[in-house]
Amino acid sequence: MVGRTAAPVKARGKGKKDGHGSLGLFSASESAGAVGVAGGGVGGGGQGRAGEAVVPDALHWAQAKMYAAMLVRQRGLAVVGVQLSYLDLATDAVTEFRETFSAVELRALFEAVAGEYLVWAQRQWVWWRTRDASITTLEFPHAGFRPGQRELAVAVYRTIRDGGRLFALAPTGIGKTISVLFPAAKALGEGRVEKIFYLTAKTVGRAVAEQALADLRAKGLRLRAVTLTARDKVCVSDGRPCDVKTCPRAVGYHDRVKPALVAALACEALDREALAGIAAQHHVCAFALALDASRWADVIIGDYNHVFDPSAYLREHFGGEGREFLFLIDEAHNLIDRAREMFSAELTAAEIVAVRRAVKAALPACGRALGALQRAFAAPLLPAGAETSSSGELVSHAAPGEWVPLVERFQQEAERWLAQNEPTPWREALTQLYFRANAFVRTVAGFDERFVTIFTPGTDARLRLFCLDPSRLIAEALERGRAAVFFSATLTPLEFFRDSLGGELGDRLVQLASPFPPENLAVRVETGIATDFKQRESTYDAVVAALRQFVGERPGNYLVYFSSYKYLAAVTERWRECEPAVRLLVQTSGMGEAERAAFLAQFQADNAGTLVGCAVLGGVFGEGIDLVGERLIGVAVVGVGLPQVCLERDLIRQFYATRGGRGFEFAYQFPGMNRVLQAAGRVIRSETDRGAVLLIDARFAQRRYWELFPPWWMRREE
């Protein structure tokens, strides 16, 4: 008696065990309709364990009754029969429940639910009007524009107005964040965009955006902004795996979320601390609350992956056609390598062996699927024509299609068990491998000339699909919005970043001058010392002598950057040998947040004598730190910052060499000089700062390097 089947709808509830439910309407009498709606999904079904009775879920019934109410209104029915069906994923057994409801009862439910939503929608409408009125009268929050600020703000506004992309090289001190957020807010109030995504790679970047919005609110702006933080950083479960069936903040979340969401949206600055407080007050998951609040926020402050990562982007915002979203990408020089990571995929033999060992007794079918993958690593199935690299890895420019059926078999078996949502010691390990398998299959499906397959044999066997050029996939992600603004102090050269970040020839490029007097920064270039890998050991003493002379000219706080931890350790050891009393702070690998904070806390304006911090280029102290005034008076950079030579970097070089002949520049030189410029940018942070930069490397005498120096640098050769 079940009628025609409609499109699948996800069902969720609070049953004993997850299963797939279907919601159907059956004929209770001749006056009732015959329309079926199939639905279901992983998470909260009513399916019992083997041998247990199936318990229908109240939320599933409510969902089905809402469909029945629509049928009553459409056909003028007096009664409607509703069927609720559950499918056991393991056995394919179907359990059905049927009830008959009157039109009066169904209308009452529908009006109650719709009435509650109407109140919410009216509240949102009032908010939009309040917000837009405040934006209409909003003025720039500072006394005046710094040099370059107005030009940047105008370029951002025009990009929003016209659509497309802007790439802006905006030096330190211009006030990049406020210069992009002010015109973005104006465009929001004019209805040109519906939501702003402020994306950055580091926590400090999010804090800067939060402060800029606070400055605008101090001038009367009403704007809801939510900061998204990684789940593991806001979770209160003490490191235990996330389990929605046992976590007290998750169980019953949807029963408690409405008042929590009302409280959250009454707080216009929903940063990490504000969300944690509201979540604790209402006993809900702070991570889930942030995601729910983001639907109603005007600004979302988050990581690059919230828009670009195919495994983690905010799908709830980007369903359907591209919408009027604005993407503001801060410190955009970081996005290229991050995007390569997002769009690459990897499977390792060690993880497959470990998961198989853990699950094979409880899940024999899954164990067999993993066993087939394990054997594939022992006798790798690689495309014809794979070549052996100098490091012993096998490289192919074709996708490893033979692996896909093996990975999909594991996916199917893992899905069957994960749908049941049973707590086990190995659930988290299986889940993580399942996600990696999904990424692998998805990457194979999109594999083209911008990818390469790398197989590493031996005890550390791994199969990697490596993204050489992420530009196309970045561009596809940008199609989810109306406009994008990429900005950084080191987008040098602009054309390289435009091409690498999905830009086109017609995109706007803006290069601004430093707002600070050029005489405030003295740049010295020591070209008489070779620091390349082959000559490095023979010049340790010369590097130490140059550094001692540099920091000896004026007492104060300095940072010295090296290309690797090994190089840093060798030079600092020599330095201490010839000057035992020198105060050196040395960055170590794997520093935690507390150790990093303690390192930076040593840089105080009133320090007596000289303090020298030694760090690694491109590391946690290479950018994003703000030591104003006497807290930092000088920076030295030893080397040109080239990334370490490895197979992946060399494959990038080969790829670009065949597409314009600039392989070395795209793979090594430009990323290296970006690190150098970021490090040098630590020293002048305000209009009153005065400091010096020392660059040590013979290669800085080459045109290909010095032509990348900012035009406002006043430098002299040593």
N, C-alpha and C positions, 0 to 999 in steps of 0.2 A: 504493500500500500504506500510505499515511499515514492514520492514524486520525483521530478527531474532534479538533478544535482547542480548546485550553483558553485561559485568559485570558493576555494578553500579559505577558511578564516582561522586565525590562530586562537586556540582556546587555552585558558590557564585557570587554575583553581587551587584547591587545598586538599586534594584527595590523599589517600594513603601512599600511593605510588604513581609515578608519572606514566601516562600512556597517551594514546591519541584518541580524542573524543570526536564524534561527529554529531552535529546538531541538526535534527530534521523535523519537518512539520508533516504530520500525516493526517489523513481524513478521519475526523472524529464523527462526522455526520455528513449528510449531503450538503449542508450549509457551510461546511468548512472547506478551506483550500487544500491543495495538495502540492506544496512546494518544499523541496528539501534543500538544506544548507549543510554541506560537509565541512568539517573543521577539525582542528586539533593542533598539537604542537608539543615539543618537549618542554616540560615544566608544569607541575601542578595539576596533572590529570587525576582522574578518579580510579585508575586501574589498580587493583590489588595485586599482591604477590601471588605466585603460583599457589593455588589451593585456597586463597582467600576470596571472600566475597567482594565484588566490585561495588564501590560506594559512589553514587552519583554526586557530582559537585554542585554546590549551590550557585556558584558563579556561572557555571556552564548552563544551568537551568535559566538563570537570569538573562544570559546572552540569547539563548534560544527564544525566550519569551519576548524579548525586544523585537526579534525578527517577526514573531507571531503578531505582535501589536501593529507592526507595519502592514502585515497582510490584512489585518482587520480593517485598518484605515483604507487600504487600497481596494478591498473587495466588499466591504460592508458586511462582514461575517458576524455571526452570533457567537460561535465557539470555534476554537482551533485546537487540534491535537498536536502535541509537540513530542518529538522523539529525540532522545539523547543516546548516542551510541559510543562505545569505547572499544578501541582496537588494541589488542595486546601485541606489541611489536615483536615479542619473542615467538609467539605461537600463531599469530594472525587470527586468534579467536575474537569474536565480536559479541559484546554484551549490550543489550538494548533496554532502554527505559522509556515508557510512554505515559504521558499525562494529558488531560484535557483541561483547557482554561477558557473561561468566559471572556467575551469582549470587554465587559466592564472591568474585570480584574486586569486584563492586559493593558487597557487604556490607562488605568490608574498607575501601573508600573511605569509605563512610558512617560506619562506626564510628570511623575515624580523625578525620574532620571533627567528628562529634558529640562524640567524646571530648575533642577540643581545646576545643570550646565549653563542655562540661561543666566543665572546669577553670576556665574564665573565669567561668561562672555561679556556681560554688561560691565563687570568690574574691569576687565581688560580694555574695553572701549573707553572707559573713563580714564584709565591710565594712559592710553595712547594720546588722548587729547591733552592731558596734563603735561606729558612729556614734550609733545610738539610745541605747546605754548611756551615752555621754558626754553626750548631750542631757538625759537623765533627771536627772543630777546637776548640770547647768549652772546657775550662778548669774549674776546680773547682774554685768557685769565691773567696775563702778565701786562706790565705797564706798556710794553711795546714789543714789536717783533725784533728778534736778533737778526743780524745779517744772514740772509739765506732762508730764514724761517717763512717769510711771506711767500717767497718763490716756491718753496716746497709745498706749502699749504694750497696754493693756487693750482699747482700741478696735480696734487691729489684730488682736489675737487673736480677739476676738468676730466680726470680719468674716470671718476665715478659718474659724472654727468654723461660722458660719451661712451662709457664701457671700455673694456680692454685692460691693458696692463701698463704699469709704470715701474721703472727701475731707477731708484734714486740713490746716488752716492752722496751721503750727507755726513760730513765729518763730525767728530766728537765735539759737543758744545753747542751745536745748532739747536738742540732740543727737538730731536726727531719725533719722539713719541707724541708730544703735544701737537706738533705740526701736522701729524697725520690724523690724530683723533679729533681735533677741532673741526676740520672740514668734513670728516666722516660723520660727526654728530650733526652738522648742518645739513648734510645730504639726507640723513635719516629723518630729520624733522620735515624735510621737503618731500618725503615719500619716494626718494630716488633709490633707496635701499631699504630692505625690511629687517636686516640683521647684520651686525658687524662681528666678524671673527678676527680677533687679535691673536696671532700665532707666533710663538717664540720657542727657542730650543732650550732655554734655561729658566730656572725659577726666578733669578734676578730680573729677567726681562718681564716676567709677569708682574713682579712687584712694581716696576717702573710704570707699567700700564695702569695698574691700580692707583698709583699716586697721581698720574696725569688726570685720570677721571675724578679723583678727589679734588684736584685743583679746579676742574670745570664745575663740579658740584658746588664748590665754595662761591662760584659766580652765579649760582642759581639753576644749574642744570639738574633736571630730573631724568635719571637714566638708570635702568636696571642692568647690572653687570654681574655675571657669575664667572668665577675662576674655577676651571676644572683641574683637579689634581689626581694623580695616579691612584688607583684603588689601594695599592699596598701602603701608600703614605697616609691615608685617612682611615684605614680599617682599624677597628679597636679589638680585633680578635687575636691579638698577640702572635701574629705570624702564622696562624693556622690557615689551611686552605679555605677559600671562600666556598661556603656550602649554604645555599639558600634554604635548605630544609632543617638546618640545625642552628644557624646563627640567630641569636635572639633579636638582632636588629633587622633581619630579613624576614623571619617568620611573621606573617601578619602585616607585612610592610604596607600593602595596599589598603588595609583597614585603618592605618594611622597616618598615611601620607597626606591626606587632604588638609588637615590643620597645619601640618608641618610645612606644606607648600604655601599655604596662605601666609604663614609667618616668614617664610623665606622670601617671598615676593614683596613683603612689606619692608624688607631690608634691601636697599638699592645697591649696596656694595657687598655682594655675596662672595667674600674671599674665603680662604680655607678655614680661618678661625671662626668666622660667622656661621658657616655651614656646619662646622663641628658642634658649635653650641646649640644650634637649632635641632640638629640631628639627635644630640644627647637629650635635649628637653622632651622631644617627642618619641624617643627610642626607635629611631629609624636609621637605616644605612646612609651615611653621609655621601658616599659615592653615588648611590642611586638617587638621592635627593638632588644632588647637583645636576645630574643628567635630566631629571624631570623639570627642575627649575630652568634649565637652559632653553627649554621649549618656549618659555615665556619671557626670556631675557632679551634685552636689546643688544647687548654686547656679550660675547663669549670669549673669555681669555683662556687660552690653552696651548697645548703643544702642537707641533706640526702634524703629528699623526692624527689629530682630530679631523683633519680635512684630507690629508694625502695618503695615509696608510690604508691599503686595501683591506687589511685585517682589523683595523681599529677605528676607521673614520665614523663620524656620527651619522649613521644611516637614517636615524629618525628625522634628521633635518634635511637630508638630501634625496628623499624619495621622489621619483617622477622627473619632470623636466627641470632644467636649471632655473633657479629662483633668483630674486633680486638680493643676493648676498654680496657682501664686500669682504674680501680677504686682505688683511694687513699683515704682511710677513716680516717680522722684525729679525734683525741680524741674519738677513737672507743668505749671506755667504755660507751659513751652516747647512742650508737645505740640500745642497747637491749630494754630499756624502750621506746625509740622513735618508734622502730619497733612495739612494742606491741600496741602503740596508732595507728599507721598507719594501722595495720591489723585488728584492732577491729572495731566494728560498733555499733551505738546506735540510738535508737528512743525514744523521750520523749513525754509524753502525753501533756505537756504544750505547746510544739512547734506545735504539730498537732492541738490542740484546737485553738491556736492563728492564725495559717494560715487558718484554716477552717473558722473562724469568718471573716477573711479579704476577702476571695475569694468566699464564697458561693453564694453571690448575683450575681456576675459577671460570675462565673464559676460553675453553679449548679452541673454539673456532677463531677467536681473535689471536690466540697464540699461534695457530697454524698460519694465519695471514702474515703475522710478524716473522715467522720462521721463513716464509718465502722471501720476504724482504731481506732477511739476514743472509740467506744464500745468494741473493742478487749482489750483495756487497762482496761476498767471497769470489764470485765470478761475474764481474760487473757487465751489465748490459748497456753498452754504450753505442752511440751512432757510429756508422762506418766513417772512417777518415779521422778518428780521434788521434791527436798527436801528443807525444810525451814531451813535457816541458823540461827545462834544465833542472828543475827541482823534483822531477819524478812524477808530477801530477799529469793526468790525462785531460786534454782540452779538446772540446769539440764546439763547433759553431752551429750545431744542430741540437734540437731538443731531445732529451732521453725518453722518447715516447714509449719505449718498451717497459719503463718502470710504472707507467700510469695505471695499468690494470692491477698491478700488485699493490700499489698505494690505495687505489679505490676499494679493493677488497678489504684492506684493513679499515678504511673509513667506514664501510658499511657495517662491519662487525662491531667497531667501536661505538658507532651511533646507536646500535641496538641496545647496548648496555648503558651508555651514558644517558639515554632517554629515561631509564629507570631511576636515575638520580640516587643511587645507593651509596652511603658512606663507606669507603674502604681506605686502607692506608695507601693504596696505589692509585686512587682515583685522580689525584692531581697530575701524576706523571702520565697517565693515559690521556688525560684531557690535553695536556701540553703537546704531546706527540700528535694527537688528533688535529689540533690547530696547525701544527707544522705540516702535516699531510695535506690539509686543505690548502695552505699557501703553496705547497709544491704543485698540486694539480692545477690550481689557478694560474700559477706562473708558467707552467708548460703550455697552457691554453693560450697565453698571450706572448709566447716566445717568438722573437723575431731577430733581425740582425743586430739589435741593440743588446742582446743577451749572449751569454756563452755558458756552456756546461763544463764544470770542473770536477773531476773525480780524483780524490786523494786516496791512494791505496795504503795498506799496512794496518798497524794497530790502531791508528786514528782515522780509519776509513770514513770518508764523508762524500756526499754528492751535493754539489752546490750549483744552483742556477743563479749566475751573477749578472746583475744589471750593469752594463757598461755605460749606458747613456739614459738617464731617467727623464730626459726633457719631454718626450711624448706623453709619458704617463702623468707627469706634473701638469702638462697642458690639459689633459683629459680631466684631471681633478678640478682644474680651474673653471672648466665648463659648468660646474655646479653653481657658479655664482655669476654676478654681473661684472665685477671689476676686481683687480688685484693690484696691490702696491707692495713691491719688494724694496726694502730699504736697509741700509747698513752703512757704516763708516768706511768699509773696505771692499766695496763692489768694484774692484780694479782688476782688469779692465771691464768696463760696463758691458761691452759687446760679448765677452766671454760668459758673463753671468746671464745676460739675456738669452743667449743661445742654449746654455746649460739648464736654465730654469723654465723652459717651455715657452719662451718669448718668440716674437716674430719681428721682422724688419720694421714694421710700422709702429711698434710699441714706443711709448715715450721713454726717453733717457734723460735724466737730469743729474748733472754733476755740480755740486755746490762747493764754494770755497770755505775754508775754516773761518769762523767768526772771531777768532782770537788773533791778536797781533803776531805776525810771523816771528818777530824778534824774541818772543817769549819762549821759543823752542830752538835750541841749538842742536843741529844734527851733525854728528861727525861720522865719517866713513873711513875705517881702517882697511885699506885694500892690500896691505903688504903681508897679510897672514892668510895662508890657505887652510881652510877647515874642511875640505872635502874628505871623504872617507879614507882615501888612499894616503893622504898626507897629514891626517889629523894627529896621529900620535907624535909626529915630529914637531908639532907647533903648540903643544900644551903649554910649555913655558912662555912662549910669546903671547899666547892668549891671556895667561895669568898676569904677565907684565902690563899688557894693555888695560886689563880690567882694574888692576891696582892703581894705575895712573889715573884712570877715569874717576873712580870713586874717591881717590885721594885729593882731588882738586877742591872739593867742597864737602864738609861733613853733612850727613843726612841719610835718608833712606833710599835704597836702590833695589831694583829688580834686574837680574841677569837671566836671560833665557838661552837654553841649549836645545839642540835638535833631538836629543835622546837622554834617557836616564843614565846610560853608560857614559856618555860624553860628559854629562853634568858631574857624575861621580869622579871621573878621572881629573877634571880640572879643579874641582873643589878640594880634592886630596892634595894636589900640588900646591894649591893656594895656601892651605893650612900648614903645609910643610915649610913654606918660606915666610909665612906670617902667622904664627900660632895664635896671636891675640885677635885676629880678625873675627868679627861677629857675622857668621854665615848661617842663614836659615836655609835648609835644603828640603825641597819637595821630594816626597817618597811615593812610590807607586802604591795605589790603592788607598790613599788617604780618605778617611771618613769625613762626614760633615763637621764633626767637632774638631778634628785635627786641622781641617782647612780654616775654620774660623779662628783657631788658636794661632795659626800661621799668620793670617792677615792682621790679627789683633796686635802683633808685635810692631806693626808699622804705625807708630804714633808721632804726631807732629813735634812733641817735646822730647823725643829720644835724644840722649846725649851721645855724641860721637857719630859713628857710621854703622849702619846696619845694611847687610846685603842679603837679599832673598834670592835663591837660585831655583829656577823652575824650568819646566819643559814647554817648548813652543807647542801651541795647540792644545795644551792641557787646561786644567780647571783654573789656573791663575793666568792663562794666556789671553783671556778676554772676560768681559763681564764683571770685572772688579773695579771699584771706584775709590781710589785713594787720593783725595783732594788735598791741595795745598802742600804743606811740608810733610805730609804722610808719605809722599813719593816725589823725589826730585830728579830721578834719573833712571833710564832703562838702557841696558845693553843687550844686544842680540848677537849671538855667536852663530854664524852660518846663515844661509839663505832659506832655511826652513823646508827644504825639499822633503816630501814624504818618503818613508823608507821604501827602498826598492823591493818589490815583491811581485808575485805572479799577477795578482789582480791589477796593480798599478801599471804593469807593463802591458797587460791586455787592453787597458784603457788607452795607453799611449798608441798601441797599434791601431786601435779602432779609429781614433781621431786622425792619425797620420794618413789613413786612407780616405779621409773626408775633409780635405783642406790642408793637409800637411803640417798641422800644428799639434802633433801628438805629444811631444815633450812638454810644450807649454800647458796644454789642457790637463795632462796627467800629473805633472810635477811642478813646473815653475809657478804657474798662477796660484795653485793651492798653497805652495810654499811661501810665496810672497804675501799671501793673505795672512798667514800666521805672523810673519814679520811685522806687517803693518798693524795688526791687532795688538801685538805686544808693545810696539812703539806708542800706540794710542793710549796706553795706561798712564802716561806721565803728565799730560796737560788735560785737566778735566774742568777747568773753570777759567773765567776771564783774568783772574789774578795769578794763576799758576805760572811759574817759570821753571823750566827744567831742561834736561839734555838727553839726547839719544846717541848711543854709540853702536854702530853697525860694524861687525868684524867679519870680513870674508873677502878674499881677492876677487870673487865673482861680482861683487858690487861695483866693480869698475867697468863691467860689461854693460853695453847699452841696453840689452834685453832686460836687465835688472833695474838699472837706475831710471829708465824711462817709466817705470811703474811707481816711482816715488811721488807722493803728493806734490803738486806744484807749489804749495805754500811752505814746503820745507826749506829752511835756510841751512845749507850744508857746506861742509868743507872737507876736503880730502886730507887724510893723515899721511 
